[in-house]
Amino acid sequence: MRQLEILIAVSLVSAACSLLGPFLILRKMAMMIDSITHTILLGIVIAFFITKDLTSPLLIVGAGLVGIFTVFLTELINQKTTLHEDSSIGLVFPFLFSIAIILISKFLRGVHLCIDSVLVGEVAFSIIPRIEFFGYEMSKVIFVMAVIFLIDLIFIWVFFKELKISTFDKNLSLISGFAPVVIYYALMSLVSVTTVGAFNAVGSILVISYMVVPSATAYLLTHDLKKMIFISVFIGVLSSVIGFYIAYLYDLSIAGTIAIVNGLIFLLVFIFEPRNGIIKKILNESRKRDEFAEVTMMLHIINHENTQRADIECNIVKINEHLCYAKNKFEKVLKNILNKKFAYIEKETLENTDHPLVLKKSSSYFNSIKDFRKYKKKNKCKLNRENYGIPQGNALSGVLANVYAMDFDKEMGRIAGQYEGFYRRYSDDFILILDIGLLQEDYGNLFVDKIQNIVYELANQNKITLQKEKNEVRLYEKRVVTDISSNQTHLDYLGFVFDGENVKLREKSIYKFYREARHLISKSKIVQKRKSLSKLPNRHKIYSLYTDFGRSKYYPSNFITYAKRSQDIFDKLSPQTNNMMLEQLKNRKKKIEKAIGYRIHSRIENK
């Protein structure tokens, strides 16, 4: 019976602490727990001076108040000085804890208040004090921790939305009408109360372990807050059960053993976590090295294929001499290239399925790789068993795509030359410009349909699929661009818009430029306020990416330099058009300065 009570006690302590731990981890306040678990000793001592009774409930009240005072004092120092939060904790924690130790050693020598128990605790003795609850005698620790656990659970259940928003974005919390300061101190009050309740049972070390380690382990496994809380509680309880039985079997310290089990679980997850674990990273690095070796060999073959030295340079012995691979590595790379296959899902299958995970009208068919894997379990991918087809995302895909489209490009170029126009292709976007007069001489007024049929026929001959809904036809007459079907008055290609007289950057690109700038500045201001910095952080990145300071060591170019280069090239190649790239960005300095809140000593260059 006593063993069961001990197990219930440590499980309740772990569950209560692990409930609050994720919010502390996400707020980067893990070390605040260390501070509170030590400074509450001062509250216990002061309360004992008043009550002269170690069993008085006022000891818990005093400890809780000192815990809240610790948080308040740390925040005050952090806000009113230039010190970071860790420095503030380093000032408050030793000061208050040392006062408690001095008071115990000086005035309470005859009182059973052991400093060692404060640190490591003794679970076996903590269950001895009993209380009656509805006529049933039970351990005081179990009752107290059960009540605290329920309070923590109800608080998180009721204020989950507020806690989530204030944790991730304080500014959004303010805009939404929440009071992040109130939420913060309510959370820290619960942390203090939970710490005080757990303190008596398991000591300072295990409280820290329960608050930090299960939550940190859960953070490695998921980024979903609800799942993170559930996993944290589960790991905390699991480590308690395992640690208790190990301690019981080998006569070890219960608190110490549980803390070790907590750490071992974290270590196992850190090593074997399937997405970002150490083993996964090692395997990824190995895979990347293999892929690089394969690409290098294929590039060598492609560069010398169909040349006069092809027979010599593409010989296996010669390739190995050039690449300087070890014999085993060379054979492995060659075998991988020869046996390389890829799996795929037909687009038609995704378009026609009613599966809830598949998104129809989106840039991607799945929200995440996790959703794709769920879909793939019941809907198997097809293995490409043919000797043709190019997988997307491969390092060599772009090169192979260009090789594949060479014949198509030649024929399109020939048509362009026949009708005094030109043809350009970038990846899978191509443009064909032809002389209307010459087309009408050959095909009459039906020249649009005729040319489209020729292009589609060429594509079929070269096994290239063209999406008819994405094909557009524009007429350019008397410096006016007109779409034959929608009567749009512009041509949009590769980020530039042409209306017959003016050439502009795509408005979406400019909007994205300012949006990303404001986002980075906003994040920097939040960091500046939180850390009480005198200067705005990330200034170098902001200036390099979003001002005319331009290129730097880490940011060799930005959108402004792109616009300048475009302006310069268009002015040289097409002086008859009104090229307005820099005109679109003429107010960039004012907008960036408005977002930052102060003037930037940079000179606007329009050339």
N, C-alpha and C positions, 0 to 999 in steps of 0.2 A: 504493500500500500504506500509506504514511504517513497519507494522508487518511482511509483506512478505519479505521486504528487510532485516530486522533483522534476520529472519529465514534463508534466503539465506546466509547471512554473517556468522552466526555461523556454518551452514552446510559446507560451503567452508573451514572455519578454521578447523573444525573437520576432514574433508576429507584429507586436506593437511597434518595435523599433524599425522593422523592415517596411512597415506601411509608410513611415515618414521619410525614410532614407532616400528614395528616388528624387524627391523634391530638393533635398539638400545636395545631392550629387549634381543635379541639373543646374542648381543655383551656384555651384562651385563653392559650397560652404561646408564641405566635409570636415575640415579642421575645426569648425565652430563646435562640433560635437565633443571633440577632445577638450576644448576649453570649458564647455558647460559641465561635462562629467567631473572635472576637477574643481571648478569654482563653486559648485553647489555644496561642497563640503563646508564652505564658510557659512552658508545658510543653515546647515544642520547644526553647526557649532553655536551660532548666534541664537537659534531657536532653543537649543539645549540650555544656554545660559538663562533664558527666560523661564522655561518650563521645569528644568531640573529633572526631566523624565525622558529617557530614551525611547519610550513607546508612544509618546505624544504625537498626535497627527499634525501638530504645529511644526514639527521637524520637516515634514513634507512641504508644508506651506512655505516655510522659510527657505528651503532649498529651491523651490520653484521660483520664488521672488528673486533670489540671487541669480538664478539661471537667466531670467528675463533681464535683470540688471546687467548681466554680462553681455548679452546681445546688444542692449541699448548703449552701453559704454563703448563697445567695439564699433558700432555704427557711428557713434558721435565722433570718435577719434578719426575714423575713416573719412567722414564727411568734412570735418573742420580742419583737417590737415592734408598734406600731400602724400601721406603714408597709404600704402595699399592695405587691403583687408588682412592679409597674412601677417603684416607687421603690426597691425592693430591687435590682432589676436595674441601675438607674441608679447605685447605689452600688458594686456588685461589679464590673461590667463595666469602667468606666473605670479603677478602681484596679488590677486585675490586668493589663489591657492596657497601661497606662502603665508599669508595672514592666517588662514585656517590652520596650517601646520604649526605655526608659532603658538596660536591660542591653545591647541590641543596639548602640545609639549610643555607649555608653561603653566596652564591653569587646570587642565583636565587629566593629569597623570593618573589619578586614582579611578578614573571612569573607564569603563570598558568601551572604548572607541578607538579601535585599532587602525592605524594608518595602512598596514598591509592589506587588511580587509577592504579598505576603501579602493585599492587598486585592483585586486584580483577577485575579491568577494569570496563567499563560500555558500554555494547554493544549498548544500546539505543542511546547514544550520539555519538558513533564512526561512525555511518552511516551518520551523518549530513554533513561532508565535501563532496562536489560533484565535479565531473569532467565530461567533455563532451567526448564521444567516438563515432566517426562517426555521430555526430549530435544528439546523444542520451545522455541525462543527467542521470547519475547513481552515486551511492555511491562510493567514492574513495576506501573504505575498500573492497567492493565486487570486484571491478576491480583488485586491488592489489592481493587479495587472489585467484582470478580465475587464474591470470597469474602464481602465485607461485604454485598453484595446478597442472597446466598444465606442468610447468617445472619439478616438482617432478615426475609426472607421466611419462613424456618422459624419464627422467633420469633412472628411475627404469626399464622401458620397454627396453631401449637400453642396459643398463649395468646390467641386471638382473643376468646373468651368473657370471659376475665378482663379483658382490655384494654377491651372494650366496656362491661362493667358498671362497672368502676372509673372509666372516663372520664365516664360519664353520671350515676352515682349511687354515691358512695363509701360511704354508709351501707348501701345494699343489698349492696355488695361485702363489707362487714364481716359483715353478717348471713348472707350466703351462705357464709362461711368463707374468703373470699379475703383476701389481705393487700395492700390497695391501696398501701401504702408500698413493699412489695417490688416490685410491678408497676411502680410509678412510677419507682423508681430503676433497675430493669432497662431500662425504656424509655429513660430519660435516659442510661443508659450506652451503649445502642445509638446514640442520637442523637449522643453525644460521639464514639464510634468512627467512625460514618459521617461526621461532620463532619471529623474528622481525616483520614480517607482521601480525602475530596473536596477538602479544603483544599489539599493539595499540587498537585492537578490544575487546579482552576478558581479558587481564591482565595476570599476571604471573601464578596464581593458576590454571586457566582453561587451559592454554597452557600445563602445566605439566600434568594435568589430561588427556587432549586429546592425548598427546604423549605416555603416559604410560598405562593408564587403558584399553582402547579398545584393545591395542596390547596384554596386559597381559591376558585379557579375551579370546581373540582369541587363545592364546597359550594354554589355558586350553582345548579348543575345538578341536584343530588340531595341528599336527606337520608338515603338508605340508605348505611350505613357501608361495606358491601362494594363497592357501586357507586362510592362516593366514592373508595375506595382505587384501584380499577381505573382510573377516569377520571383521577385525579391522576397515576398512573404514565404513562398514555397521553399526557396533555398535556405532562408533563415530557419524555418522549422525543420527541414531535412538535416541541416548541419547540427541542430540541437539534438535530434534523435540519435544520429550516428555518433556524435561526440559524447553524449551521455553514456551510451552502451560501451564504447571503447574505454572511457574513464572508469566505468563500473567493473569491466572485465580485468583491467590492468592496474586498478587502484591508483588512478591518476587524478589530478585536479580537474574537476568538471569544467570550470570556466576556461582554463587553459586549453584543455582538449578540444572544446567546442570552437574556440578561436582558431586553433590549428586546422581543424576540419573546414572551417569557413575559408581560410586561406588556401587550402588544398583544392577546394571546389573552384575557387576563382582561378587558381593556377591551371587546372584541367581545362576550364572553359577558355582561358587565355591561349592555351596551346592548341586545343582541338576544335575551337569554334569554327563551324563550316564556312563562314564568309570571310572573316578577317583574322582567324587564328594563326599562330606561328607556323604550324604545319601547312596550312592553306597558302600562306604567303611564300613559304619555301617552294611549294609545288608550283605556284604561279610564276615565281622567278625562273624555275627550271623550265617551265613551259615556254616562257618568253624567250629564254636563251635558245631553246630548240627551234621556235618559230623564226627567230632572227637568223639562225644558221640556215634554215630552209629557204628563207627569202633571199639571203645572200647568194646561195647556190643557184636559185632560179634566175636571179638578176644577171649573174655571170653567163648563164646559158642563153638568156634572152638577148643580152648585149652582143653575143658572138654568133647567134643564130642567123643563117642566111648571109653570112659574110664569107670572104675568101678563105679565112682561117677557121671556119666553123669546124671542119673535120679535126683540126688540131686542138683548138681551144675547148671544144665541147667533149673531148675525150676524157674518160673518167680519171685517168692518171694525171692529165694536165690540170683538170679542175682541182684535184687534191693538192697538187703542187701550188696552185695559186692561193687556195684558201687556207693551206697549212693546217688542216684538221688532223687529229690523231686518227689512226686506222679505224678504231671502234666507233668514234664519233662520225667519221665520214660515212661508214656503212649504215649507221643508224639514221643519219640525215637523209641519205639517198633512199633508204627503205621507206621513211616517212613520206617523202615527196611522191614516191611511186604508189603508195597505198592510201594517200590522203583522200578521204571522202567527207562529205558534209550532209547534214540532215536539213530538211525543210518542211514547211507546211504550205500547202497551196493557198494562194490568196483567195481564190473562189470559195474554199472551205471556210475561211475566216469571215468572208463577206456574207455567207449564207447560213452560218451557224446561229443558233439561239442561245448559246452558252453565255451565262451572265458575266463571265470574266472578260469576254471579248468586246472591245469597244469598236463600234462601226464608224462613227464620224469623229475621228480623232487622228492626231499625227502619229499615234502609236496604237496598236491593237490591244496592248496590255498596259496597265498602270505601273507595273513593276515586274522585275524578273521573277519574283515570288509567284505572282499571278500566272505568269507564263508556265512556270514549272508545275503549278497545280493543274493547269489546262492540259499540259503535256502528259500527265500521268494516265489520263483516260483517253486522250486523243494523241496517239503516237505520231511522231514525226516520220516522214518518209526519208529513207536513206538514198542519197543520190548515187545510183549505180551506173550512170552514164559517164562518158568521157568528155562531157561538155557542161557548161554552167559555171557561174562565178559567184561564190558566196560573198555576201555583203560583210564589211567590217574587217576582212583580211588585209594584211599589210600590202599585199600585192594586187588587190582587187582593182585599184585605179589603173595600174599599168596594164593588167590583163584586159580591162574594159576598153582601153584605147586600142590595144592590139586587135581585139574582137571587132571594133567598129572601123577599122582602117579601110576596108573595101567600101563600106557605106559612105565614109567621109570622102573617098576619092570620087565616087559617082556624084555625090552632092556638090562637090567642088567643080566637077565638069559641067553640071547644069548651071551653076553660078557663072562660070566663065562663058557659057553659050549665050546667056542673056545679060551679059555685062553687069553682073551683080557680084555678090560674094557670100560665102558660107562660113559660119563659125559654130563651133561646138565646145561647150564646157561641161564635162561629165555627161549627164543625160539631158541637158538643156541646149538646144541648137536653134539657130536663126538662119534663114535663107532669104536674101534680098535680091529681087530680080527686076529688070526693066519692063514696065507695063507695055510700052509701045512694041517691043520685040515679041512679047508674049501674045499680044493681040494679032500681030501679023501671022503667027503660027496657029493659034487656037481660037481666035475671035474673042467674043465676050465671055466664053466659057473657060477662059484660061485658068481661073482659080481652081475649078474642079479638076481640070486636066493635070495641073501641076501637083495637086494633092494626091491624085491617083498614082502619079509617077513616084512620088515620095513613099507612099504606102507600099507600092510594088517593090521598090528598092529595099525597104525595111523587111518585107517578107522574104525576099531573096537572101538577105543576110541574117535571117532569123532574129530580127529585132522587132519588138512589140511597141507600137506607138499608141498612146492613149488618145483617142479622138476627142474626148471631152477637154483635154488640155491643149489641143492644137488651136492656135489663133491665127487669123489672117488680118493683116492691116494694109490699108492703101495709103500711100503718101503722095499727095498731089497739092501743088501750090502751097507748100510749107504747112500742110495740115495732115495730121495722122488720123485715120478713121478705121474703126473696126467694122467689117462688112456685116456683122450680125448684131452687135450691141451698140454701135455708133459711139464707142468710146474714143476719146480724142488724144490718146497717148499710147506709147509703146513702153512696156515695162520689161527690162531684161537685165539680169545679173546685178540687181541693186540700183539701176539707173532708170529714170523715166524721161522719155522724149516725146514732146507733143507737136513736133514739126519746127519749132523755133527755139524752145528752151530745153536744156538738159539739166535735170535735177537728181539729187540723191533720193532714194525712196523714203517717203515720209516715215514709214515704219522704222527704218534704220535710225533716223534722227531721234524719234521718240524713244527708241531703245537706248540710245546713247545717253540722253538726259535722265531716263528712268534709272539706269544702272548707276549713274553718277549720284543722283539723289539718294538712292538706296545705300551706297557705300558711305556717303557723308552722314546719313541718318544713323547708321550702325556705329560710326566713329564717334558721333556725339553722345550716343548712349554709353559707350565705353568710357569716354572722357568724363561724363557725369558720374558714372558708377565708381570710377577710380580717382575722381577729383584731380584730374590732370590739368596742368596749366595750359598745355597746348593740345590741339586736336591730333589724335593718333591717326596713322595711315596717311599722313600728309603727303609723303613721297609718292605713294600709289595714286592718290587723288590728283596731284599735280601732273604726274606722268601720263595718266590715262585720260584726263578730262580737261586739261589746260594746254596752252601753247608752249609750256615748258617742254612738252613732247617727249622724245625718246630718252631712255636711260638704260643703265646696265641691265636691269631686270625687266623693263618694259620698252623694247626697242622701237615700238610704234604705237600709235593710237588712232582713234577714229578721225581726229582732226588732221593728222599727217596723211591719212588715207584720202580725206577730202581735198587736201592741198595738192597731193600727187595727181588725183583725178582731175582737178581744175587745170593743172599745168598741162597734162597730157591732152585733155579735150581742147584746150586753147591752141595747142600746136596742131593737132590733127583736124580740128573742126572749128576754125576761127569764125565761120559764117553763122554758127549757132550761138545762142546766148547761154553760156555755161554758168550755172548758178550754185555750184556746190558750196563755195565759201559764203555766198550771199545767204544761204539757208542757215549758216552757223554764225552769222555776224554778231548775234547777241549772246554768244556762248560764255564770254567772260562775265557779263552781268548775271546770267542765270546761275553760273557756278558760284559766284561771289554771294549771291542771294541765298543759295542753299547752305553755304559754309557760314555766312554771317560776318565776314570781314573781307577787306580788299586783298587781292592777290597782286603782287608786284611782277606781273608778267605783261609782255607787250603783244598785242594782237597782230599777227602776221597774216596778211591776206594773199600772200604769194608764196 
